[in-house]
Amino acid sequence: MTAMDTIPVLLIVWAAILACFLGLLAYKGQLTRYEEDQLFLNEGVSHQQQLQSEIIRKVTKIQPFVRVLGVATAVMTAGIIGIFTYDAWQHLR
């Protein structure tokens, strides 16, 4: 079994991880679309404060998954490129 035999399997795993990562980024973007940069509070806008707190809570909850999937995607990309480069180097010698 050569290194190139593992490339199709790695590409499928990479694509699945990338799809999850991009899905989480899209979800995070959808959440933060309604986030305000400034919120002027008085007694009448406590509902707005609750909405903003809920957005922040959701974003904070998914942030570790975004980081893990981003790192996993980067590592898989580097691994696939490394295997491809190593195989190309072996064929050139």
C-alpha positions as CSV (number, residue, x, y, z in Angstrom):
1,M,0.0,0.0,0.0
2,T,1.5,3.3,-1.1
3,A,1.0,6.7,0.4
4,M,-1.2,7.7,-2.5
5,D,-3.7,4.9,-1.7
6,T,-4.7,6.8,1.4
7,I,-5.3,10.1,-0.3
8,P,-8.9,9.3,-1.4
9,V,-9.9,8.3,2.2
10,L,-8.1,11.4,3.6
11,L,-9.9,13.6,1.1
12,I,-13.3,12.3,2.1
13,V,-12.5,12.8,5.8
14,W,-11.1,16.2,5.1
15,A,-14.2,17.2,3.1
16,A,-16.5,16.1,5.9
17,I,-14.5,18.1,8.5
18,L,-14.4,21.1,6.2
19,A,-18.2,20.9,5.6
20,C,-18.8,20.9,9.4
21,F,-16.4,23.8,9.8
22,L,-18.0,25.9,7.1
23,G,-21.4,25.1,8.4
24,L,-20.5,26.3,11.9
25,L,-18.9,29.5,10.4
26,A,-22.1,30.1,8.5
27,Y,-24.2,29.5,11.6
28,K,-22.0,31.9,13.6
29,G,-22.2,34.5,10.9
30,Q,-26.0,34.2,10.9
31,L,-26.1,34.6,14.7
32,T,-23.8,37.6,14.8
33,R,-25.6,39.3,11.9
34,Y,-28.0,40.8,14.4
35,E,-25.5,41.6,17.1
36,E,-25.2,45.2,18.0
37,D,-21.8,47.0,18.5
38,Q,-23.4,49.4,21.0
39,L,-26.4,49.0,23.1
40,F,-27.9,52.0,24.9
41,L,-29.7,50.6,27.9
42,N,-32.6,52.1,29.9
43,E,-35.6,50.4,31.6
44,G,-37.4,50.0,28.3
45,V,-34.9,48.0,26.4
46,S,-34.3,45.0,28.7
47,H,-35.6,42.8,26.0
48,Q,-32.8,44.0,23.7
49,Q,-30.3,43.2,26.4
50,Q,-31.7,39.7,26.7
51,L,-31.5,39.1,22.9
52,Q,-27.9,40.3,22.8
53,S,-27.0,38.1,25.8
54,E,-28.5,35.1,24.1
55,I,-26.5,35.8,20.9
56,I,-23.3,36.0,22.9
57,R,-24.2,32.8,24.8
58,K,-24.7,30.9,21.6
59,V,-21.6,32.2,19.9
60,T,-19.5,31.4,23.0
61,K,-21.0,27.9,23.1
62,I,-20.0,27.1,19.5
63,Q,-16.6,28.8,19.5
64,P,-14.6,25.8,20.8
65,F,-16.1,23.6,18.0
66,V,-15.1,26.2,15.4
67,R,-11.6,26.3,16.7
68,V,-11.2,22.5,16.9
69,L,-12.7,22.0,13.4
70,G,-10.5,24.8,12.0
71,V,-7.4,23.3,13.4
72,A,-8.4,19.8,12.2
73,T,-9.0,21.2,8.7
74,A,-5.6,22.9,8.7
75,V,-3.8,19.8,10.0
76,M,-5.6,17.5,7.4
77,T,-4.8,19.9,4.6
78,A,-1.1,20.0,5.6
79,G,-1.1,16.2,5.9
80,I,-2.6,15.6,2.5
81,I,-0.2,18.1,0.9
82,G,2.7,16.4,2.8
83,I,1.7,13.0,1.6
84,F,1.3,14.2,-2.0
85,T,4.6,16.0,-1.9
86,Y,6.4,13.0,-0.4
87,D,5.0,10.7,-3.0
88,A,5.9,13.1,-5.8
89,W,9.4,13.3,-4.4
90,Q,9.8,9.5,-4.3
91,H,8.7,9.3,-8.0
92,L,11.2,12.0,-9.1
93,R,14.2,10.2,-7.6
